[in-house]
Amino acid sequence: MTYFQCVILLAALLYCKANTVQNEFEDFVDYVNNYIDYTIHYSLPTNNSYLVNVNDSRIHDYGTFDFIIVGAGTAGTLLTRRLTEITDWNILLLEAGNNGNNFTDIPFMNLFTRNSEYNWGFKTIPQNNSCLGMVDHKCVYPTGKGLGGSAIIGDSVYARGNKADFNAWADLGLDGWSHDDLLPYFKKTEKIDINFYDEGYHGTDGLLSINYTYPNPVTYDAFLDANLLSGLKSVDYNGKNQIGIGKFQWTLNFNKKVTGGNAFITPVIENTPNLKVTLNAYTSKIIFSNKNGIPTATSVQFIKGGRVYNAYASKEVILSAGPIGSPQLLMLSGVGPQEDLENLNIPVIKNLPVGENLIDHPAFVGLYIRTNLTTDPGNVTYNLERWIKGLGYYTTIFSADNIGFINTKNKTSEIPNVEFLTINPPTSVPSASFYNLDKTYAKVFTTYNTLTDFLVYCINIEPKSHGWLKLSSSDPADFPLINPAYYTDPNDEDIQAIYEGIKYILSLLETKPLQAINATLVTQTPNCDYLKEESEKDYWYCAIRSLTSTLYHPSCTTRMGNSEKDSVVDKTLKVHGISGLRVVDAGSMPKLVRGHPLAAIWAMAEKTADLIKKEYKKL
């Protein structure tokens, strides 16, 4: 072949490759557009009947395993990965949902995945003190279903909380759960890849990628400078000091959202012979035997493909179904408040306060600010081209990037009570369904300009209000009753904290950096406007009660403690009075952290894996 022929052949090959790549990209754009359309028209379920439909009356034997882990969410995936490191243990991981996909890997798409098969579809019971701008006064309660759990549909923020949070756990008599005890576990999981962090507080070779996103939103610098002028310091909020202003640390691997599924399970599932992952399997019951007078978890019953299966655990059943799923399963199986179970004719295995201590972070989602800056949202094709290169908007959630922590009661404190974060939505947000807005507020949200406006979430991260979770019936097809009871604390400390956070944000509008971009409050609250002339505080209290949202942070429904009277699991996360059963997820937190629970849950899972290995003399 002549030199000229070689050149012609090489050019032809490159041309074909370029065409192939272009065709693949165009197919991907079509795929994303079709998935967006699917989520827009998807109706969330109102119960679990589609999961528990049985067409075979027999109970099938699924085999015996050393450990059965129920729930492949944040905790369950990491715990599974660590236990499979003991090669002579066989692990079964059960998950009610499916695997993630190329769409869920795109961080920005959580706008849409919340309205998909990856969300259980929960709502709260009607609220009297919050969610008053929502249909039937019910808050949406998004909870992830799939390999990765709520991280699939959640915000992917890596924010551990305050050192004082974990020291408070230890102060409850829970030895081994202080900040210094947990720091090695935080570091063990992490693979941080950012250019500003405090040495000694982060890991660099773990399984979980932590990253920044670029470029910054158009309002980022002005908002940052306004906070710095107001006295806040620029911080690594997962490092030495939490109070201050920072840039979001995301669970992000270049451009892809990182969940427990794609970080801990998917990379090893094909070459880990001692692991069996069973998806689309709804666990409906834990089965107990009586060993030496002690109830012992020996198997679980689950439904998959219309069939009922029993899987047996020779060592332990571990619930990691989340702070909603784990207490629901415990109560369906006879572990919970005795009176409630008896009222539903559920035989009582153990009387414990399951579901009685639901704690969540309430957020005000109505603080909209207009600027003279314009964001070019582009179209799906444009944004996917940027995403492939690791650039925003699709690498982040809502194009959010500023995050701050303050103490509104004591400026010298190192412990925050309010978090705020900025959101710059570059495309129309399906707000009505996203927040379950009633007709009045759904109309209001259409008046905000997604090209010029940004939203500041104000979040109470030190809530005093406690709610509860109960069964609505003994049928696993029925959703549980969820009552977060936001703003029900007797002294109104919770709502006052958010009000003070709003006042802080409004004070920033007087600073030169925000004045330079003509930052102006444009919040509309039709049912509260009559209060503006009477009392600023009453007006904002009304607004806060109208526009409340969860940030996917339910916790403490199976809380850790030393007494059966006010806790469900002990300091090793074993269920009180029952053998062979643990609960490892956000429900086991004794107190909610002042951050986003993802990071703390992973630390809990890392520590629990070591506790289990030590107990069975494998560490």
N, C-alpha and C positions, 0 to 999 in steps of 0.2 A: 504493500500500500504506500502510495506516494505521500509526501509531506502535505500536499494540498488536500488529498483525500482524507488524511487524518484530521486536518483542521475542519473540513466540512462535516465529518462525522462527529467531532467534539461539539461543534456548534449545534448540530441537530440534537444531540443528547441533552445539552444544556437547555435548548428550546423546549424539548419535551418535558424536562424536569420542571422548568418554570411554569409551563402550562399545567402540569399535574398539581404543583403547589397552589397555583391560582385557583384551579378547580376545587381543590380540597378546601381552600379558604372560603370560596363562595358557598360550598356545601355547608360549611360550619356556620356561616352567617344565616343561611336558611334555617338550619337547625335551631339556632338561638332565637330567631324571630318566631318560629313555630312554637317553641317552648314558652316564650313570653305570651303568645296568643292563648296557648293552652292554660296557663296560670290565670290569665284575666277571666277566662270563662269557667274556671274550675270552682266547684262548690265544696267547701270543707264539710266533712262529715259531722253529724250531730251525735253519733254514738259509734260503738265498735262492732256493730252487727256484721259488717262486711268481713271482719277478721275472725269472728267466732262462728260463722256459718259452718255447720257440720253435716256432711252427707254420708258418713260412715259411722255406724254406732259402735264399732269395735274400738278398743284402746290398743294401740300398737306400741311395741317395745322399741325404744330408740337407742337402747344400749346403756352401758354404765361408764361413767367418767370419774376421774378423781375430783374435779371441780366443775360445777355448772355455773356459768355467769349469765345472769338474765339482764339483758340490756347492753347494747353495743354503743353507748354514748360516750361522753367525755371520760368518765371513770372506767367504765367497763372495757373499753378498747385498750387503754394503757395497762390496766391490771391484767388483762388477758395476755398481752405481749410479755409482761414480766414473768407471769407464771409459766408460760411456755418455755422459758429459759431453762427450766428444770425438765430435761428431756424425758425422764421416766414418769412424768405426770401427763395425763391426758385431759385436755380442756375442751369443754363444749361452750361455745358462745352463742346465745340465743338472742335474736333481734326481730322485733315485730315489723320493722320496715325493710326497705330495700337498700341497695348500695347507692352511693352518690353517683354523679355522672359529670360529663363535661360542662353541663350548665351550672350545676351546684358548685363546681370548682371556681367559677367566676365570682369574686367577692360581692360585686355590686348587685348580683342577681338575687340576693336575699330579699330585695324589694318584692320579688315575685315568688320565690320558693316558699315564703310564708303562706302563700295561697296555692299550695300544691299537696301532693301525696306525702310530702316530707313533714307536714304539720299535722299533729293529732286533731287539731280543730277545737281545742278547749276554749270556753268562755267562763267568766266568773258568774256567780249568782248576782242578782241585782244589788247594786251598792247604794247606800244612802249618803255617804260622805265623799264619794269620788266617782269618776266616770259618768258624771251627770250630763255630759254632752254626747254620750254614746247611746246607741239603740238599746232600749230597755234598761239603761243604766248598767249595762254589762261591759266589763273590760274584756278585750281579747286577751287570751293567755297562751301565746304561741309556744309550743313545745315540740321539739324535733323528734322525728321518727325515721330511723335509718341508721346506717353504719356511720357513726360520727355523732348521732344524737342532735341536741339542740344547736350544736356548732354548725350544722348544715344550713340552718335558717337564721342563725344568730349573727351577732355583730363582730365576732372574731377579735374582740379587744383583749389584749393581754395586760391585765391590771390586777396584781396580786392582792391588794389591800394594804392595810397598815400593820406595822410590827405589833402595835398594841392589840390588834384583833387576835392574833395567835397567842400572845402572852395572856390574853383574857381567857382563852381556852385552857391554857395550863393552870391559870389561877382557879379554875373551877374544879381542880383536882385531877385534871386529865394530863398526867405526866407524859412527856414526850411530844407534846403538841405546841410547844412555844415557837416563837419565830426562829430562834437559833436552832431548834430541833428540825424545823422544816426547811430552812434555807438550803441545806445540801440537796434536798429533794427537788426544790425549785430549780436549782442549778443542774441537777442530773438530767432533767427532762429537756432543758433549753439548748437550742443552737441559735444564739443571738447573732444577728448580722446587721447592726446599726452602727452609726458613727458617733453616737453620744450615749454613753452609759457609765454607771458607776462601777469601777473595778471592785471585784470581790462579791458582787451581788448577782452575777449572771453566769450561765454556762455557755460554752462555745462548741460542744461536741455532742449534744443530745439529739433526740429524735424529732424535736419540735422546733421548726424554724420560726424565728421572730424577726420581723422586718418593719421598716418604714415604707411608705408609699410616696411616689413622686409623679408629677410635680405637685407642689402645694396648691390648694384652692386659691382663688384670686383674693379672698378676704383673709387668708391665713396670717400674713405679716402684720396687717393693721390690727387684727384682734390680738395677736401675740404682743405687739408693742404696747397696746393699750393696757394689757394686764401687767406688763413689766413696769410701765409708768405708774401704775396703781400700787406697786409695792410687791407684787408676786415675783418669785425667782423662777428662772428656767430650770427645770428639774428632770431627772430620770425618775419618774414616779414609782418605779419598781426597785429603786436603789436606796440610797441613804435617807433621803427625805421624800415624803409623798406630797406634802403641801407645796403648791406652785403650779406653774403652767408648763405644759410639755407637748410633744408631738406623739400621736398615737403609736404605740407598739402593737402591731398586729400579728396574729398567727398566719403568716403569709410566707410562701415559698416562691420567691420571685414574683409571679403574677397569680398564683393559685392559692385559694383559701386552704388553710391547713385545718383539718379536723382529726379527731382521734382515729377515724376510719382510714383516711389516706396517709396518716403519719405512722400509725402503729400496726395496722392489720393488713391493709392491701399489699404493702411491699413484701410481706413474708408469708402470705396465706398459701401460696403454691408450694413453698419449700419448707413447711413446718408440719411434719407428719403427726405431731401430737396435738394438733389444733383442728377442731371441727367448727366451722362457722355456719350457722343455719339462719338464713334470713327469712322474712315473711312468716315468722313463727311467733304467734301471740301466746305468751305464757299466762295461763288462767288460774293456776293453783299451785301452791307448795304443799307437798304431802309429807306428813309427819308420822313417825313411829315412836313408840314409848320405849326408851332404853334406860333401865334402872330408875324409872320414875321421872325421867327427864324427856320432854318432847324433843325429838331430833328430826331435823330436815333430812329426808332420805331421797326425795325425788321431786321433780316438777312435772306438771302436766301442761302441754302446749298444743295449739291448734295450727296446723299448716296444710293448706290445700284441701280443706274440708275434712281432714282426718285428725283424730286425737292421738297424741303420743305421750308416753311416759318416758322420761330420761332419769337415770339413777345416778346419784352422787355418792361415791364411797368416802369422800372426805367432807366437802362443804358445798352448799348452795350459797351463791353470793348474788345479792340483788344490787344491780347498778342501773335500775330502770328509771332513775331520776326522782326528784322530790315530789312528783305527782304519781308516777308509775309504781315506784317501790312501796309507798304506803298503801296504795290501792290494792296491790297484790297481797301485801301482808294481811290487810283486813278481809279480803275475799277468802283468805286461807285460815282465818280464825285468830289472827294476832292483831289486837287493837283494843279500843275502849270496850269493856265488857257490855255495858248497857246498850251501846249502839249496835254491837254485833248481835246481841240477843233480840233486839227489836227487829232485826232483819233475818232472824232465824238461822244465823250462822253459828255453828258450834264453836265455842271459845277454846282455843288452844292456850292462849296467854293474854292476860289483861295488861295492856301497855298503852301509853298515851300516843298512839300512832296518829299522825295528822293533826295533832292539837297545837302545834307551835309554828304555823306557817308564817315566815317573815320574808318580805320582798322589798325591793327598792322602788318607791313610787317616783315617777318622773313627770314633770310638767312639760307638755309638748306643744305649747302654744305661743312661745316667745319668738316672734318673727321680726326680723330687722331688715330694712331695705337700704341698699347702697347705690352709689352711682357707678359701680363696677359691673361689668357684664360677663357672664359665663357663657361660653359657646358650647352647648351640649353636644353638638354633632349628631350623627345618626348611629345606628347600631354598627354599620360597617366601619365607620370612622373609629368608633370606640374600641371595636375588636381589633382593628389594626394596631392601635396604641397598646391595648392589653397584651397582645402577643409580644410586644417589646418591653413589657413590664411597666407601662405608664398608665396613669389615671385616665378616665374616671373609674373604669371598671375594676381596677385593682383595690378599690376601697369600698366601704359601705357608705352610701349617701354622699360620697366625697367629703367625709368627715376627717378632720385632722387635728384641730385644737382640742386639748383636754386639760382641765384644771381641777384642782382640789383646794378647797378653802374651809376655814372654820369661821362661821358667821358670828359665833358668840365670843370667840377669844382669838384675836389676831396673833398672839404669841404661841398658841398651841401647835403641837406637831401632829395633832390628830384631827383630820377633817370631818365635817359633818355634811358637806355639800360637794357634789361633783357637777361640773358643767362641761358640755362639749358642743362644738359647732358642727352643723350639718349644712352642706351646700348642695342641695339636690339639683343635678344638672339636667334632669328630665322630669316630666310630670310623674308624681308619686300617686299611686292609687289610694289616696288618703282615706276615703270613706270605708273601704274594706280593711285597710291596714290598721286603723284604730277603731273600727266599728262605729264611726261617727253617725250621729243622727242627721236628718235632712238639713237642719239649720247649719250645723257645723260642716257638713259635707259641702254645702254651698260656699261657706266662708273660705274653706281651704282652696277652692278653685280661684279665689281672688289673689292669692299670693303668686308672685312672679318668680318662677324658678330660674330665671336668668339673672336677676338682680338681688334676690332676697336670700338671707340665710337664717337658719333656725338655731336657737340655743336651747339645748335640753338642760333643765335644772333638775338635779336628782338628789333626793335625800338618801344619803348612804349610812345614816345612823338612825334607822327607824325604830320608834318605840311601839308602834302598833303591831299587834300580832293577830293573825287570822287563823283559819283552820281548813282542813280538807276532810271530807266525809264521803262515805259511800252513799250513792242515791238509791241503790238496791243491792241485792245479792247476786245480780246478773252481771257477769264480766262484760257484757255487751254495752252496759250503761256507763256513760261518763261519770266520774266522781263529781261531787259538789265542791267548788273551789271558792273560798271567801278570803281574799287577801286583807280585807278590812282596813284599807288605807285610811289614814287620818282619823282613826278612832281612838287614839291615845287620849287620856282624860284631860291633859293640859295643853293640847293642841301644839305640842312641840314639833311634830312632824311637818305640819303644814306651815308653821312659822319659819322653820328652817328653809323651806323652798321659797317662801315669800322673801326672806332675807337674801337668798341667792339671787332672786330676780332683781332686787334692789341693787345688789352688787353689779349685775350685768348692765342695768340701766345707768349706773354711775359711769360705766366705761364709755357710754355715748358722749360724755362730756370731755373726753380726752382728745387731744389733737389727732392721734392716728385715726380714730374713728370719725372724727369731724371732717378729716381730710377726704374721706370717701362718702361723706354725707349720710352716715349711718343713722337711720331714723326708725323708731318703733312703729310697726304697722299691725300689731296684734289686734284681732277683732274677736270680741266675745259678746255676741248679741244678748244672751240671757243675763249678762252682768253689767251692761253699759249703764243702766240706771243708777248704779252704785258709784260711778266715777265722781260725781259731784258731791256725794255724801261722805265717802271715806275711801282713800286710796287702799288701805289695808283690806277693807271689806270687799272692794272690787277685785283685788288680786286673789283673795281667799276664794271668792266665787269662781274666778277663772281657773284657779288650780284645781278646785273640786270638779270643774267641768271637763278639763282636758288632762286626764291622767293616763299614763301608760306604764306597763311593766317593761323592764329591760331584760327579760328572760332570767331573772335572778331569784326565783323561789328557793327557799331553803328551810332547813331545821324541822321538817315534818317527821323525821325519824332521828331526832337529835341525839348526839353523844352526851353521856353523863354517867354519874355513878349511882344514881337512884332510879328504881323502876317507876317512881311516882312522877318524875318530870323528864324522863329520857327513855329512849328505845334501845340504844346500843351502848356498849361500854367503850372504854378507851382503845380497845382493839377492834372496834366496830362489830363485835358479836352482839346479836340480839339477846337482851337480858332473859335469862331463864330458859333459853333454848339452845340446844347443841347443834352444831353443823350449819349455822345460818349467820351470815353477815349482811350488812347494808353499807355499800361504799358509793356514795354520790353526794350531791349538795344537800340532800335531806339529812345527812348525818352531821352536818356542821352544828356545833352547839350554839353558835352565834353567827349571824351573817357578817361577812367581811366588808370592809369599806372599799370595795373595788368591784371588779367583774369576776364572778366565781370560777370561770374556766381554769385560771392558773392555780387557784387554791385546790380545786377538785383534782387536778393532775398531781399536785403535791400529796394530797391525801391518798391517791391511788398508788403512787410510788412508795409511800411509807407503809401502806397496808400490805403491798406485795412483799416487802421485807419482813413485816410482822409474821405473815403466813409462812414464808420460807424459814424463818427462825423457829417457829413453832414446830414445824415438821423436820427441823434439823437439816435444812437444805441451804443454809447460809452461814 
